[in-house]
Amino acid sequence: MILSVEHTLHYKYSQPVFLTPHYIYLSPKTSPHQEVSSFELIINPVANILYKNIDVEGNAQYIAYINSSCEELTFKASFEIESAPTNPFHFLYFPFSAEKLPFHYPEKEASLLYPYLNMSGVTTLIHQFSRQIAAEANWKTTDFLTRISKYIKTSFVYEKRIQGPANPAEKTLLNRKGTCRDYAVLMIACCKSLGIAARFASGYCYGSQLQQHELHAWVEVYLPGAGWRGFDPTEGKIIDDHYITLASSAQPELINPITGGFRGNAKSHLDANVNIRRL
């Protein structure tokens, strides 16, 4: 399956502004099952300097410096990616004991996974909720991950909120509603409360009526023997070949598609649109 993606972000300012450096995460990741055949990033006004980096967590990062003042700012990322069909459950836990919760990571892996195991956002209520879901899954690791994904999808009310950070995990749990990024932050906290390394992922989901014109967010967990595997609490399922990852991080705010600011007293407005087609 070959997918064509266009993602446009258009900022309007009430008066001319000078821009600070803008950090851009709009370049898709490759994987054993996905290969990027083309990628183009158009910025208007044209950046005076555009750096292309790999950030601290291995994500493709662009940094744009625009020296002239402007009243509008547009980012348009276009790419084609070939996504091969795969069985996302085709993996083996090693050591085998990781099939059941709780488990322990091998020492060498645990030291590298520390940022994804810290207990930030984990409260007593989150821990109790996680243990309840785990008990219903008979403490089986895969069953817990699929069950909590489905539970959040079916028991919470989805809402749209284009801008702003994700809500704290406990707030989402208590309110029983949120955006995809709120759901992801909640599930990450639940996983970490049971000792599962987890991180925030952003990208796109092809074929979802809910997400077809928006940036999407989900969870990646590190499973011994299986590596990083994605689960989507908004769609209630494991990540398959219909998903395209842009970036992953222990800190969601670090991989916003665009991060930057401006100098001046202007008001700003953002319009964003995602278009995904199968070729």
C-alpha positions in Angstrom: 0.0 0.0 0.0 1.4 3.4 -1.0 0.0 6.4 0.8 0.3 10.1 -0.1 0.2 12.6 2.7 -0.1 16.4 2.7 -0.1 18.3 6.0 -0.5 22.0 6.0 -0.3 24.4 8.9 -1.2 28.1 8.2 -0.6 30.8 10.8 -2.2 34.3 10.5 -1.1 37.2 12.7 -3.1 40.4 13.3 -0.1 42.5 12.5 3.5 42.0 11.2 5.6 39.9 13.5 9.2 38.7 13.8 9.6 35.0 14.3 11.7 33.1 16.7 13.4 29.8 15.5 10.7 27.2 14.6 11.3 23.5 15.4 9.5 21.2 12.9 8.6 17.5 13.3 6.8 16.6 10.0 9.2 14.1 8.4 7.9 10.5 8.6 10.0 7.7 10.2 11.0 4.6 8.3 10.6 1.2 9.8 11.1 -2.5 8.8 7.6 -2.3 7.2 7.5 1.2 5.9 9.8 3.1 3.4 9.6 6.8 2.5 9.9 7.3 -1.3 9.7 11.1 -1.3 9.5 14.0 1.1 9.2 17.8 0.6 8.8 20.6 3.1 7.7 24.0 1.9 7.9 27.0 4.2 6.5 30.4 3.3 8.1 32.9 3.9 11.2 30.9 2.8 13.6 30.2 5.7 16.9 32.0 5.6 18.5 29.0 7.3 17.0 25.5 7.5 18.9 23.0 9.6 18.1 19.2 9.4 19.0 17.3 12.5 18.4 14.1 14.4 17.2 14.9 17.9 18.1 13.3 21.2 15.5 10.5 20.7 16.3 9.8 17.1 13.6 11.8 15.4 14.1 13.9 12.3 14.0 17.5 13.3 14.1 20.7 11.1 14.9 24.1 12.6 13.8 27.1 10.5 15.2 30.6 10.9 13.2 33.3 9.2 14.6 36.8 9.4 11.9 38.9 7.7 8.7 40.1 9.3 5.5 38.5 8.2 1.7 38.4 8.7 1.3 34.8 7.6 3.4 31.7 8.0 2.8 28.4 6.2 4.3 24.9 6.6 3.4 22.3 4.0 4.9 18.8 4.3 4.2 16.3 1.4 5.4 12.8 1.1 4.8 9.3 -0.2 5.3 6.2 1.9 5.0 2.5 1.1 3.5 0.5 3.9 3.7 -3.3 3.7 1.0 -5.4 5.3 2.1 -7.0 8.6 0.7 -8.9 11.5 1.3 -6.5 14.5 1.0 -9.4 16.9 3.7 -11.4 15.3 6.4 -11.2 18.0 7.8 -13.2 20.8 8.5 -12.1 24.4 12.1 -12.8 25.6 12.6 -13.5 28.3 9.3 -15.5 28.2 8.4 -14.3 31.7 7.6 -10.9 30.2 4.3 -12.4 28.9 2.9 -11.7 32.4 2.8 -8.6 34.5 4.8 -7.4 36.3 8.1 -8.2 34.5 11.6 -6.8 34.7 13.7 -5.6 31.8 17.2 -7.0 31.3 19.7 -4.7 33.1 21.2 -3.2 29.9 17.9 -2.4 28.4 16.5 -1.0 31.7 19.3 1.6 31.9 18.4 2.9 28.4 14.7 2.9 29.1 14.8 5.1 32.2 13.2 8.1 30.6 10.2 5.9 29.6 9.8 4.3 33.0 9.8 7.3 35.3 6.6 7.7 37.3 5.7 11.3 36.3 1.9 11.5 36.0 1.4 8.3 37.9 -1.0 8.8 40.8 -2.7 6.5 43.3 -5.8 6.6 41.2 -3.9 5.8 38.0 -2.2 2.9 39.7 -5.5 1.5 41.0 -7.2 1.8 37.6 -4.2 0.1 35.9 -4.2 -2.8 38.3 -8.0 -3.3 37.8 -7.5 -3.5 34.0 -4.5 -5.8 34.4 -6.5 -8.1 36.7 -9.3 -8.3 34.1 -6.6 -9.3 31.6 -5.3 -12.0 34.0 -2.1 -10.0 34.2 -1.1 -11.0 30.6 1.0 -8.2 29.1 -0.5 -8.2 25.6 -4.1 -8.6 26.9 -3.6 -5.7 29.2 -2.4 -3.4 26.4 -5.2 -4.3 24.1 -7.8 -4.2 26.9 -6.9 -0.8 28.2 -6.8 0.6 24.6 -10.3 -0.7 24.0 -11.5 0.4 27.4 -10.5 4.0 26.8 -12.0 4.1 23.3 -15.4 2.7 24.5 -15.7 4.3 27.9 -14.5 7.9 27.2 -15.9 10.7 25.1 -13.6 12.0 22.3 -13.2 15.7 21.8 -11.3 17.9 19.4 -8.7 20.4 20.6 -6.2 21.5 18.0 -3.9 23.5 20.2 -2.6 23.3 23.7 -0.8 20.6 25.7 -2.2 17.3 26.7 -4.1 17.2 29.9 -2.7 15.4 33.0 -3.5 11.7 33.0 -5.6 11.8 36.2 -7.7 14.7 34.8 -8.5 12.6 31.7 -9.4 9.6 33.8 -11.7 11.6 36.1 -13.4 13.5 33.3 -13.8 10.5 31.0 -13.1 12.6 27.9 -10.2 14.0 25.9 -8.3 14.3 22.7 -6.1 11.6 21.2 -3.1 13.1 22.9 -5.0 13.1 26.3 -5.8 9.5 25.8 -2.2 8.7 24.9 -0.8 10.5 28.0 -3.3 8.6 30.2 -2.3 5.2 28.7 1.4 6.0 29.1 0.9 6.7 32.8 -1.1 3.5 33.2 1.7 1.4 31.5 4.5 3.0 33.5 2.5 2.4 36.8 2.9 -1.4 36.0 6.6 -1.1 34.9 6.0 -1.0 31.2 8.3 1.5 29.3 6.0 3.8 27.3 6.3 6.9 25.2 4.2 9.3 23.2 4.0 9.0 19.4 2.6 11.4 16.8 1.7 10.8 13.2 -1.3 9.8 11.0 -3.9 7.1 10.8 -5.2 6.2 7.3 -8.7 5.0 7.0 -10.1 6.5 10.3 -13.0 8.8 9.8 -12.2 10.4 13.1 -8.5 11.1 12.3 -8.3 11.3 8.5 -7.8 15.1 8.4 -5.8 15.6 11.6 -2.5 14.8 13.2 -3.0 11.8 15.5 -1.3 10.5 18.7 -0.9 7.1 20.3 1.3 5.1 22.6 4.5 3.1 22.0 5.5 0.5 24.6 8.8 -1.4 24.7 8.3 -5.1 25.1 11.3 -7.4 25.8 12.0 -9.4 22.7 9.5 -7.4 20.6 10.9 -3.9 20.8 8.7 -0.8 20.4 5.1 -1.6 19.6 2.3 0.9 19.2 -1.2 0.8 20.7 -3.9 3.4 20.0 -6.4 4.1 22.8 -8.4 6.4 20.5 -9.1 3.7 18.0 -8.9 0.9 20.6 -6.3 -1.3 18.8 -2.7 -2.2 18.1 -0.8 -0.1 15.5 -0.8 -1.6 12.0 0.3 -0.7 8.5 -2.4 2.1 8.3 -0.3 4.2 10.8 2.5 6.6 9.9 4.8 7.8 12.7 6.4 11.2 12.6 8.1 11.2 16.0 8.2 9.5 19.4 9.2 11.0 22.8 9.1 10.6 26.5 7.9 14.2 26.6 5.0 14.9 24.2 5.6 18.7 24.2 9.0 18.2 22.5 7.5 16.7 19.3 4.7 19.1 18.5 4.6 19.3 14.6 5.6 23.0 14.9 7.1 24.7 18.0 8.1 28.4 17.8 7.0 31.9 18.7 7.0 35.5 17.6 8.0 38.9 18.9 5.2 41.5 19.0 1.7 42.2 20.4 -0.1 40.4 17.6 -2.8 37.8 18.0 -2.3 34.5 16.1 -4.7 32.0 14.5 -3.9 28.5 13.2 -5.6 26.5 10.5 -4.3 22.9 10.0 -5.3 20.3 7.5 -4.2 16.7 6.8 -5.0 14.9 3.5 -4.1 11.2 3.1 -4.7 9.3 -0.1 -4.0 5.8 -1.2 -2.3 5.7 -4.5 
